[in-house]
Amino acid sequence: GGWVLLQNCHLGLDFMDELLETLLTAEIQDETFRVWITTEPHPKFPITLLQIAIKFTNEPPQGVRASLKRTFSGINQDLLDVSNMPMWKPLLYTVAFLHSTVQERRKFGPLGWNIPYEFNSSDFTASIQFIQNHLDECDIKKGISWNTVRYMIGEVQYGGRVTDDFDKRLLNCFARVWFNEKMFDSTFCFHTGYKIPVCKTLDQYFEYIQSLPVIDSPKVFGLHPNADITYQSNTAADVLDTITNIQPKESGAGAGETREAIVYRLAEDMLEKLPPDYIPHEASSRFIKMGQLNSMNIFLRQEIDRMQKVITILRNSLNDLKLAIEGTIVMSEANALDNIYDARIPQVWRRASWDSSTLGFWFTELLERNNQFSTWIYEGRPNAFWITGFFNPQGFLTAMRQEATRAHKGWALDTVTIHNEVLKQNKEEITAPPSEGVYIYGLYLEGAGWDRRNSKLIESTPKILFVQLPVVHIYAVNTT
């Protein structure tokens, strides 16, 4: 009638089959016997074991209200009364609020944290313990050493998990704004409507927390209201994705085209539009004319090689898919068939190319990228470059730096740095290349707007998530 608990079972997958065998063959006398397993999601975890089990997941609660409730339910009245200093309870509540904020920002993906960190209740307990010790030892006349508190929270307790410099800056910013003398003013609030309550008992805290809004605006966590749009659309996309994945693959005998017929038509259409291969000797003679040791041309040659690879993979797999649908060869492209039907990019293509939201966008981008390369090699260098159409944009900027270094006598590559200036023109208005450097376009801003008149960043306009930057002039400068 006892319980058995096996932890971290994703590390012992071989034993799982043995466990399943034991459970199915053992004669268990007592009804109250249970086996508990904890595991991380793992692709090789035995399915049969999962199917006979009841599954629990422990998710962090959604929203500030739920999160604070959960944090305070782990606190007892003794902890509230542990210090008789007036600063103790506000500090306790602020750490709890910070704990909810760092958890909540994770749902906004890269807008919240560049890297999603595993913040948990031990961070909270450690911070509270530290503040309690600090208050016990602090001199009443001198008051709290805020620098110490901020350092411990922003760099050690919560900051100890953070590996990204910008995330560290964000955490320290929260610590700087919330942990200072101002937090004891009656006017202090984290955001309109979220203030520090003055309470004596746990019940009063729960009463206050219950009065908070159920759904928080992203502004509470220091984000722009647009962040919510991104979060909602990502959630919706995930749900729809899951639905598409579990749709039955066999079509019924209803009217209309079958899956195979639709995919066959799409494959033919794509093959028709697919650009021709680059003929090696033609390309080589063009490179010799343009100067094959010029760093920009070396870069172009690498890009064209990669493009050719994508075109070849595409042509072969579409032809195979057509033959397989006709029944001439064995269907090895079943995955591609499903993906094309669902307007997704088949894995084989994506591995050799770039990410895109749907197959249509991906294919259009293929034609546009290829167009940029073929115009460049057969008609000469473009006035402005579509930088997001390269496989290796970093390499493009390096090639530009090398070109500038070679053009100036006495410059060394190590001391040359890249500078940029955002112009006021769009790519249509560019008629000639710059005297030095390159014009690039195709960059977008997320999380900010662009003021064209004064060429500077401004706050995002509501409901507009991405803003296209005008043409940028990138050039190199010798720092010595």
C-alpha positions, 0 to 999 in steps of 0.5 A, spaced: 500 500 500 506 504 499 508 509 494 514 509 490 517 515 487 522 514 481 525 521 479 528 524 472 526 517 468 528 521 462 535 519 464 534 511 465 530 510 459 532 502 458 529 501 465 522 504 463 521 498 459 523 493 465 518 497 469 512 497 464 514 489 464 514 489 472 507 493 473 504 489 468 506 482 471 506 483 478 500 481 482 499 488 486 495 486 492 493 493 495 489 498 491 492 504 494 499 502 491 502 507 486 508 508 482 510 516 481 514 518 475 517 524 474 520 526 467 522 531 462 518 530 455 523 526 451 522 523 444 524 516 446 520 515 452 516 508 451 509 510 449 505 504 452 508 507 459 505 514 458 498 511 455 497 507 462 499 513 466 495 519 469 499 525 467 500 531 471 504 537 469 506 543 474 505 549 470 507 556 473 500 560 474 498 565 469 497 572 471 500 576 477 494 575 481 495 567 480 502 568 481 502 572 487 497 567 490 501 561 489 507 565 492 503 567 498 500 560 499 507 558 501 508 563 506 506 563 513 504 568 519 511 567 522 515 569 516 510 575 516 512 577 523 519 575 523 521 582 523 518 588 527 521 593 522 517 597 518 521 595 511 520 588 512 513 587 509 513 592 503 520 588 501 517 581 502 511 583 497 516 587 492 520 581 492 514 577 491 512 581 485 518 581 482 518 573 482 511 574 478 514 579 473 520 575 471 516 568 471 510 572 467 515 575 462 517 568 459 510 567 456 512 573 451 518 569 448 524 573 446 520 580 447 520 578 455 527 575 455 532 573 450 533 566 453 527 563 457 530 562 464 528 557 469 526 561 475 523 558 481 521 558 488 528 557 491 530 564 488 524 567 492 526 563 498 533 565 497 532 573 496 527 573 502 532 569 507 537 574 505 533 580 506 531 578 513 538 577 515 540 584 512 534 587 516 537 583 522 544 586 521 542 593 519 543 599 523 537 603 524 540 610 523 543 608 517 537 604 514 538 599 508 544 599 504 540 599 497 546 597 493 547 591 497 540 589 496 540 591 489 546 587 487 544 581 491 537 581 487 539 583 480 546 580 480 546 574 485 539 571 487 535 572 480 541 574 476 545 568 478 541 564 472 542 570 467 547 569 462 545 574 457 548 581 458 541 585 455 537 580 460 542 582 466 541 589 464 533 588 464 533 585 471 538 590 474 533 595 471 527 592 475 532 592 481 534 599 481 527 602 480 523 598 485 528 597 490 530 604 493 527 609 499 521 611 494 518 604 495 515 606 502 512 612 499 504 611 499 504 614 492 509 608 490 506 603 485 509 598 480 504 600 475 497 604 475 493 600 480 498 595 482 501 598 489 504 595 495 499 593 500 499 595 508 497 589 511 498 585 518 495 578 516 496 573 511 488 574 510 489 581 508 494 580 503 490 574 500 484 579 500 488 585 496 491 580 491 484 577 490 482 585 488 487 585 482 485 584 475 485 577 472 488 579 466 494 584 466 496 589 461 503 587 458 505 594 461 505 591 468 511 588 466 514 594 462 512 591 455 509 595 450 501 593 449 503 590 442 507 585 446 500 582 447 498 581 440 505 577 439 503 573 444 496 572 442 498 570 435 503 565 437 498 562 442 493 561 436 498 559 431 501 553 436 494 551 437 492 551 430 499 547 428 497 542 433 490 541 430 493 540 423 498 535 426 493 531 428 488 531 422 487 524 419 491 524 413 487 519 409 482 523 405 475 520 405 471 518 398 468 525 398 467 530 392 473 534 390 480 533 388 484 528 392 490 530 397 495 527 391 492 530 386 492 537 389 500 536 391 501 533 384 498 540 381 502 544 386 509 540 385 508 541 377 507 549 378 513 549 382 517 546 377 515 550 372 517 557 376 523 554 379 529 558 376 534 554 371 541 552 374 547 556 374 551 553 368 558 552 372 563 555 366 558 561 364 558 563 372 566 562 372 567 566 366 563 572 369 567 571 375 573 572 371 570 578 368 568 581 374 575 580 378 574 573 381 579 575 387 575 581 389 572 579 396 565 581 394 565 576 388 568 571 392 562 572 397 557 572 391 560 565 389 559 562 395 552 564 395 550 562 388 553 555 390 548 555 396 543 557 392 544 552 387 544 546 392 537 549 394 535 549 387 537 542 385 534 539 392 528 542 390 528 540 383 530 532 385 525 532 390 519 535 386 520 530 380 521 524 385 514 526 388 511 527 382 513 520 380 511 517 387 504 520 386 504 516 379 506 510 382 512 509 378 517 509 384 516 508 391 514 514 395 519 516 400 517 523 400 511 522 404 513 527 409 514 532 403 507 530 401 503 532 407 508 538 408 506 541 401 499 539 402 499 543 409 503 549 406 509 547 410 516 547 408 518 540 408 524 538 412 529 537 407 528 543 404 528 547 410 535 544 412 538 547 406 535 553 406 532 558 411 526 559 415 519 562 413 512 562 416 509 558 410 511 554 403 508 560 399 512 565 402 518 561 402 518 559 395 517 567 393 523 568 397 527 563 393 525 566 387 527 573 389 533 571 392 535 568 386 533 574 382 538 578 386 544 573 385 543 572 377 542 580 376 548 581 380 552 576 376 550 577 369 548 584 369 553 587 374 553 589 381 546 592 384 545 599 387 542 597 393 543 590 396 537 586 399 541 584 405 536 579 408 536 575 402 543 572 403 545 566 406 550 569 410 549 577 411 555 577 416 559 575 411 557 580 406 559 585 411 566 582 412 567 582 405 565 590 404 570 591 410 575 588 406 574 591 400 574 598 403 581 596 407 584 594 400 581 601 397 585 605 402 593 604 402 595 603 409 589 601 412 589 594 416 583 590 417 583 589 424 583 596 425 577 597 420 570 598 423 563 598 420 559 604 421 552 605 418 547 611 417 540 610 416 538 614 410 531 618 408 530 614 401 526 608 400 530 603 395 526 605 389 529 612 390 536 609 390 539 610 383 546 610 384 551 606 388 554 610 394 561 612 393 564 608 398 561 602 402 554 599 400 546 601 401 542 595 404 535 594 405 530 589 407 531 590 415 525 591 420 524 594 427 520 590 432 519 593 438 520 600 436 518 605 431 522 610 426 521 617 425 523 618 418 524 626 419 529 626 424 532 619 423 531 616 430 527 611 434 521 612 437 515 608 441 511 603 437 505 605 434 499 601 437 497 595 433 503 595 428 508 590 430 514 591 425 516 597 421 521 597 415 527 601 415 529 606 410 535 604 406 541 604 410 548 606 408 554 601 411 561 604 410 567 602 413 572 607 418 579 606 420 579 607 427 586 609 428 
